[in-house]
């Protein structure tokens, strides 16, 4: 991705949050320059757990078609006494027809919610022991506590206000239809370094072309940008 795309995506994410009347934490508004002026000893949890903005094209090079805008609001760290919080929370912003590719989490259980906008469409399928897509095993999930059963790859449509619980090792891909979707994730501790498996080759974080100066730091850039 180009740095100009990332800067624009976060500017847009702020505007969308305001449109939906979602109030964001203070660190969501820190530019790169503002971070460098902060008393960093007070922000250790944000920096250590990589809370903050996460703009990704999943290594596909076409953010408009395959990508996601996330803001990690809170998280813990596995086997940590410093950060024992057992849960995580993220805001998701999904552009119309923008897809998040097939993936599953080895350990994390999560609820994905549609907080407003268009339809959040999702396809599901179990992973085999070899991490392949199981085309035979029926999928059973809970949508707002209601048991729903799907064939592998069948589409689940979450209307605004609805949410689904996804257990570990359940492949899922999702996209927005009819309009932009403001999504939300409530989950067990999030570990993007070790817990994700993608069905097709790609990457969790983008390779960045520095075509313009950095305005906003991504959550995985705090050390690289000499913030910490």
N, C-alpha and C positions, 0 to 999 in steps of 0.2 A: 504494500500500500504506500501511497505517497503521504508525506507528512501533512500536506495541504488537505487531503481527504480526512485525516484524523482530526485535525483542527476544526474542520467544518462539521464533522459528525458530532463532536462534543458541543460545539456552539448550538447545533440543531437540537441535541439532546436536552440542553438546558431550556430551550424554547418550548419543546414538547412537554417537558415536566411542568413548566409554568402553565401551559395550556390545559393540562389535566389537573392543575392545582395540587401537584405533588411537591411538597417541600423537601429539599435535599439537605444533607448535612454540610457543615461549613467546609470540610475538605474537598467537597465536590466543586467548589468555586475557586480553589487555589490554582492559579496559573503556575507555570514553571518558575517564573520570577518570584511569585508570592511564596512558593514553597521554600525558596532559598532564604527567605527572610523570617521563616518560622522558627520558634524555639523547638528544635527537633526532638529534644528529650521529652517533650509533652506529647509528641505524635508517634511514639514508638510502636504502638499497636497498629496504627494505619500503615506505617512503613513496613514493619516486619511481616504483617499478614497480607500485604498487598491489597488493601482496601482502595477503592477508587475506580477510575475509568478504565474500561477494557473494550477496545475497538478491534475487531478481528475480521479478517476475510478467510480465516481457516487455511491460509496458504494457497488459496485458489486464484488470487489475483483479480477477482471481479467482485468487489464489495457490494455492488448494487444487486447482484444475483445471489451470491453466497456470502453471508456475513451477519454480524450481530453487534449491537451496541449494548454494553452492560455497564452497570455501576455496582460494584460490590460494597454493600453498606455495612456488613458485619460478618465476622468469621471467627473460627477458632483455629487451633493447631493440634493435630493428632499427637497424643503422648506428650503434651506440653503442660508443665505446671505454671508457666508464665501466662499462657492463653488457653485455659481449660474449657472455654465455651464450646459446647457440643453441637452448635448449629451455625448456619450461615443464611444470609439474606442478600438477594440481588434484585435490582431493577433491570428489566430487559426491554429494549426498544427494537421492534421488528418492523422494518419497512414493508410496504405492500409488495408481495411476490418475492421478498427476500427470504432465502432459505438458510437454515442451520442444518448441516449435513448429518448423515447417519452416524451416531455414536452411542456408547453406553458408558456407565461409570461402574468401576469394579466394586466399590464399597458404598458409594453415596446413594442414599434414598432422598428423593426430592419431590416437592410439589411444584408444578408449573401452573400459573394462574393467568387468566386473561382479565386484566383490570379495566380494560376499556378500549374502544376503537372498533376494528373489524373483527373477523373470525380468526381465531388461532387454530390452524389446522395441523394435525400431528399424525404421523404414521408410526406404528410400533411393531416390534418383533423381538423375540428372545435371541440371545447369543448362545451359540453352542459352546461346548467345552473348548473348542478350537477358535473361539471368537468369530465364527462365521454367522451369517444370518440364518436362523432356523425358519424355513419356509413351511413347516408342518405344525409346529406347536402353537396352540391357541393362546391368545393373550387375554389375561383378565386383570383389570385395573379398577380403581375406585375413582369415580368422578363426583366430587363433593359428597363422598360417602356412599354413593350408589354404585353397586357392582355392575361393570360393563364388560362384555366379552367381544373380542375382535379376532378376525382372521389375521394372520401375519401380513403386514403391509396395508391393512385396511385403514381408512382415514377416520380419525376422531376429530370432531369439530367442537372446539370450546368457544361458546358464546361469551360475551362480556359478563364477568361475574363468576364464571365457572373455572374450576381447577381440577387437575388430575394428579394423583400420586404415582410416581414412577419408582419401582424398586430397582436395586442394583442389577446389572447385566441385562437390562431391557433396552435394546436398541430403540432410538427414537430420532426422528427428524421433524422439523416444524417450520411453518411459514405463515405469513399473514395474507388473508384474502379480504376483498371488499374495501379495506382501508388499513392504514397503519394500526398496529396493536401495541398497547402498553402492557407488557407482561411483567410477571413477578416470579421469583424463585425463593422458596423457603426449603431449606435442606439440612442434612447433616453437614459436618465440616467439609468445606470445599478444598480439594487439592488438585489444582490444574496441572501440576508437574507430573503426578504419578497415577491419577485415578481415571483418566479419560482414555477411551479406545475408540478410534475412528475406523469405520468400515473401509473407507478408501483413503489412500495416502493424502496427507495434508499437514497442517500444523495448527496448534492451538493459538499461537500468537503470530502476528504478521511480520514479515520482513519489511523494513521501512526504508523508503527512498526519501532522503532529506532534501526535498525540493524547496522548502521554505523554513524559516525559523520555527522552533518548537514553541507552541503556545501552551498546550496542555500536556502534562506528563501522563503516560499510561501507567497502570498499577505495577507493571513489571519493569518499569524504567527508573524507579527511584534511585537505585544504586548506580546505574549506568550514567545518569545525568548529574551525578555528584550531589544529589539531594541528601543522601545518607552516607 
